[in-house]
């Protein structure tokens, strides 16, 4: 068997609202630089087919890239879930359309998930890319190591409903995301809602490496006024969700055999 055939396979999922060629080109280049993994890039464009013309030619013609438009505007949650439905591998790396994967990110995440089959997700250290090109250390409160079920919720509550990691940087076990229904409908915090639900049942791991470059710029949807206005609502939804899961008896041991039922690596 060749080294390529035995490499871990990762689906990279990116929702795109307003395609910015320069950002997508840089993300594509960062994927090209990943080693020791096989990857496919699932691009899901939130809008009409005409937006596909704004994607760089190198991306549209790359056979490893699967591009699809929603046909109309559906919002971020639906866009992510439509992309999830097309993911072909058991490992799933999310990356936003204006961000970049650092060298070795896919290999590090895949190696950890393969080594520990009960892990649902992993994440590494992140950096912020400022508009002037400078980098600053990103958000991550954890030392490298295993994170038990429920820890991320406990820390989220301790921080007043603020997440302690850059959730977009996570690599997930695809089956765990699908088992929780994908990304929930929310204007703010939809990735955090998924994170809290999944870690409520499964352990995670913080990697001892830099994996993700998070771009900050004025056009970010994440920093829009409507997102800030909706944060109290998402926090209420999160607390209700986690309380209800406890009431109906969803516990870590209920998913203890999930790893045994996952498909073998391709």
C-alpha positions as CSV (number, residue, x, y, z in Angstrom):
1,X,0.0,0.0,0.0
2,X,1.4,3.4,-0.9
3,X,1.9,6.2,1.6
4,X,-0.9,8.2,0.0
5,X,-3.3,5.3,0.2
6,X,-2.7,4.8,3.9
7,X,-2.9,8.5,4.8
8,X,-5.8,9.6,6.9
9,X,-8.6,11.1,4.9
10,X,-10.2,14.4,5.9
11,X,-13.2,16.4,4.6
12,X,-12.6,20.1,4.9
13,X,-15.9,22.0,5.2
14,X,-16.2,25.7,4.4
15,X,-19.4,27.7,4.2
16,X,-19.2,30.8,1.9
17,X,-21.5,33.7,2.0
18,X,-19.8,36.4,0.0
19,X,-16.9,34.9,-1.9
20,X,-13.7,36.9,-1.5
21,X,-11.2,35.6,-4.1
22,X,-8.1,36.6,-2.2
23,X,-9.1,35.0,1.0
24,X,-10.2,31.8,-0.7
25,X,-7.0,31.7,-2.7
26,X,-4.9,31.9,0.5
27,X,-7.0,29.1,2.1
28,X,-6.6,26.9,-0.9
29,X,-2.8,27.5,-0.8
30,X,-2.8,26.5,2.9
31,X,-4.6,23.2,2.0
32,X,-2.0,22.6,-0.8
33,X,0.6,22.8,1.9
34,X,-0.9,20.1,4.1
35,X,1.1,16.8,4.2
36,X,0.6,13.2,5.2
37,X,-3.2,13.4,4.7
38,X,-5.7,13.0,1.9
39,X,-8.2,15.8,1.8
40,X,-11.3,16.9,0.0
41,X,-12.6,20.4,0.2
42,X,-16.4,20.9,0.5
43,X,-17.3,24.5,-0.4
44,X,-21.0,25.4,0.1
45,X,-22.0,28.8,-1.2
46,X,-24.9,30.5,0.5
47,X,-26.7,32.1,-2.4
48,X,-27.4,31.8,-6.1
49,X,-25.4,30.0,-8.8
50,X,-24.0,33.3,-10.1
51,X,-21.8,33.5,-7.0
52,X,-19.8,30.5,-8.1
53,X,-18.2,32.7,-10.8
54,X,-16.5,34.7,-8.0
55,X,-14.5,31.7,-6.9
56,X,-10.9,31.6,-8.1
57,X,-10.4,29.5,-11.2
58,X,-7.8,27.3,-9.5
59,X,-10.4,26.3,-6.9
60,X,-13.2,25.6,-9.4
61,X,-10.9,23.4,-11.5
62,X,-9.2,21.5,-8.6
63,X,-10.6,17.9,-8.6
64,X,-10.2,17.7,-4.8
65,X,-12.7,20.6,-4.4
66,X,-16.4,20.0,-4.5
67,X,-18.3,23.3,-5.0
68,X,-22.1,23.7,-4.7
69,X,-24.4,26.7,-4.4
70,X,-27.6,26.6,-2.3
71,X,-29.5,28.3,-5.0
72,X,-30.7,31.0,-2.7
73,X,-29.8,32.4,0.7
74,X,-30.4,30.0,3.6
75,X,-28.1,31.1,6.3
76,X,-25.0,29.7,7.9
77,X,-26.5,26.7,9.7
78,X,-28.3,25.3,6.6
79,X,-25.2,26.0,4.5
80,X,-23.0,24.1,6.8
81,X,-25.4,21.1,7.0
82,X,-25.7,21.0,3.2
83,X,-21.9,20.8,3.0
84,X,-21.9,18.1,5.8
85,X,-24.3,16.0,3.7
86,X,-21.6,15.9,0.9
87,X,-18.7,15.1,3.2
88,X,-17.1,11.7,2.2
89,X,-14.6,11.1,5.0
90,X,-14.9,10.1,8.6
91,X,-12.8,13.1,9.8
92,X,-14.1,16.6,9.3
93,X,-12.1,19.8,9.5
94,X,-14.1,23.1,9.6
95,X,-12.4,26.2,8.4
96,X,-14.1,29.6,7.6
97,X,-13.8,31.1,4.2
98,X,-11.6,34.0,5.4
99,X,-9.2,31.9,7.6
100,X,-6.2,29.7,6.9
101,X,-5.0,26.3,8.1
102,X,-1.4,26.4,9.4
103,X,1.2,23.8,8.2
104,X,0.6,20.3,9.7
105,X,-2.8,21.1,11.0
106,X,-4.7,18.3,9.2
107,X,-2.0,15.7,10.0
108,X,-1.9,16.6,13.7
109,X,-5.7,16.5,14.1
110,X,-6.1,13.3,12.1
111,X,-3.3,11.5,14.0
112,X,-5.0,12.4,17.4
113,X,-8.4,11.2,16.3
114,X,-7.1,8.0,14.8
115,X,-5.0,7.3,18.0
116,X,-8.0,7.8,20.4
117,X,-11.2,6.5,18.8
118,X,-13.4,7.8,21.6
119,X,-12.5,11.4,20.9
120,X,-15.2,13.5,19.2
121,X,-13.0,16.5,18.3
122,X,-9.6,18.0,18.6
123,X,-8.3,21.6,18.3
124,X,-4.9,23.2,18.5
125,X,-3.5,26.7,19.2
126,X,-4.8,29.5,17.1
127,X,-3.4,32.9,15.9
128,X,-5.3,36.1,15.0
129,X,-4.3,37.7,11.7
130,X,-4.8,41.5,12.1
131,X,-5.7,43.8,9.1
132,X,-2.1,45.2,9.1
133,X,-0.6,41.7,8.8
134,X,0.5,41.3,12.4
135,X,-0.3,38.1,14.3
136,X,-1.5,37.8,17.9
137,X,-2.1,34.7,19.9
138,X,-5.7,33.5,19.6
139,X,-8.1,32.3,22.2
140,X,-7.5,28.9,23.8
141,X,-7.5,28.5,27.5
142,X,-6.4,24.8,27.6
143,X,-3.1,23.1,28.0
144,X,-2.4,20.3,25.6
145,X,-4.2,17.1,26.7
146,X,-7.4,15.3,27.0
147,X,-10.6,17.2,27.9
148,X,-13.3,15.1,29.6
149,X,-17.0,15.3,28.7
150,X,-18.7,18.3,30.1
151,X,-15.6,20.4,30.7
152,X,-16.2,22.8,27.9
153,X,-19.7,23.5,29.2
154,X,-18.4,24.1,32.7
155,X,-15.8,26.5,31.4
156,X,-18.3,28.2,29.1
157,X,-20.6,28.9,32.1
158,X,-17.6,30.0,34.2
159,X,-16.8,32.6,31.5
160,X,-20.4,33.9,31.5
161,X,-21.4,32.2,28.3
162,X,-18.2,32.8,26.3
163,X,-16.5,30.0,24.6
164,X,-12.9,29.2,25.5
165,X,-11.7,28.2,22.1
166,X,-12.0,29.2,18.4
167,X,-14.6,26.5,17.4
168,X,-14.0,27.0,13.7
169,X,-10.6,25.6,14.2
170,X,-11.8,22.2,15.4
171,X,-11.4,18.8,13.6
172,X,-14.4,16.6,14.3
173,X,-15.3,13.0,13.9
174,X,-17.9,13.3,11.2
175,X,-20.2,10.7,12.8
176,X,-20.4,12.7,16.0
177,X,-21.5,15.9,14.1
178,X,-24.1,13.9,12.2
179,X,-25.3,12.1,15.3
180,X,-26.1,15.5,16.9
181,X,-28.0,16.7,13.8
182,X,-25.2,19.0,12.5
183,X,-25.3,22.7,13.2
184,X,-28.4,24.1,14.9
185,X,-30.4,27.0,13.7
186,X,-29.1,30.1,15.5
187,X,-28.0,33.6,14.4
188,X,-25.1,33.5,16.9
189,X,-23.2,30.7,18.5
190,X,-24.3,27.9,16.3
191,X,-20.9,26.3,16.4
192,X,-20.7,26.7,20.2
193,X,-24.1,25.0,20.6
194,X,-22.8,22.0,18.6
195,X,-19.5,22.0,20.6
196,X,-21.3,22.0,24.0
197,X,-23.7,19.2,22.9
198,X,-20.9,17.0,21.5
199,X,-18.5,17.5,24.4
200,X,-21.4,16.8,26.8
201,X,-21.1,13.2,25.6
202,X,-17.6,12.8,24.2
203,X,-14.1,13.7,25.2
204,X,-12.0,16.2,23.2
205,X,-8.3,16.9,23.0
206,X,-6.2,20.1,22.9
207,X,-3.2,19.6,20.6
208,X,0.3,20.8,21.4
209,X,0.7,22.6,18.1
210,X,-0.5,25.7,16.1
211,X,-3.2,24.8,13.7
212,X,-5.3,27.8,12.6
213,X,-4.9,31.4,11.5
214,X,-8.1,33.4,12.3
215,X,-8.4,36.6,10.2
216,X,-10.0,39.7,11.7
217,X,-11.4,42.3,9.3
218,X,-14.2,44.8,9.2
219,X,-16.5,42.7,7.0
220,X,-16.7,39.7,9.4
221,X,-20.2,38.5,9.9
222,X,-19.1,37.1,13.2
223,X,-18.5,40.7,14.5
224,X,-21.7,42.2,13.1
225,X,-24.2,44.1,15.3
226,X,-26.9,41.5,14.8
227,X,-24.6,38.7,16.1
228,X,-23.9,40.7,19.2
229,X,-27.6,41.4,19.7
230,X,-28.5,37.7,19.4
231,X,-25.9,36.4,21.9
232,X,-28.2,36.5,25.0
233,X,-30.7,34.4,23.0
234,X,-28.1,31.8,22.0
235,X,-26.9,31.6,25.6
236,X,-30.5,31.0,26.7
237,X,-30.9,28.3,24.1
238,X,-27.6,26.7,25.1
239,X,-28.5,26.5,28.8
240,X,-32.0,25.1,28.0
241,X,-30.4,22.5,25.6
242,X,-27.9,21.3,28.1
243,X,-30.4,21.2,31.0
244,X,-32.9,19.2,28.8
245,X,-30.2,16.7,27.8
246,X,-29.5,16.1,31.5
247,X,-33.2,15.7,32.3
248,X,-33.7,13.1,29.6
249,X,-30.6,11.2,30.7
250,X,-28.2,11.8,27.9
251,X,-24.8,10.8,29.4
252,X,-21.4,10.0,28.1
253,X,-21.8,6.3,28.5
254,X,-24.7,6.3,26.1
255,X,-22.3,6.9,23.2
256,X,-19.5,4.8,24.6
257,X,-19.8,2.3,21.7
258,X,-20.0,4.9,19.0
259,X,-16.4,4.4,18.0
260,X,-16.9,0.7,17.5
261,X,-19.6,1.3,14.9
262,X,-17.8,3.9,12.8
263,X,-16.7,2.9,9.3
264,X,-13.1,1.7,8.8
265,X,-10.7,4.2,7.3
266,X,-10.8,4.3,3.5
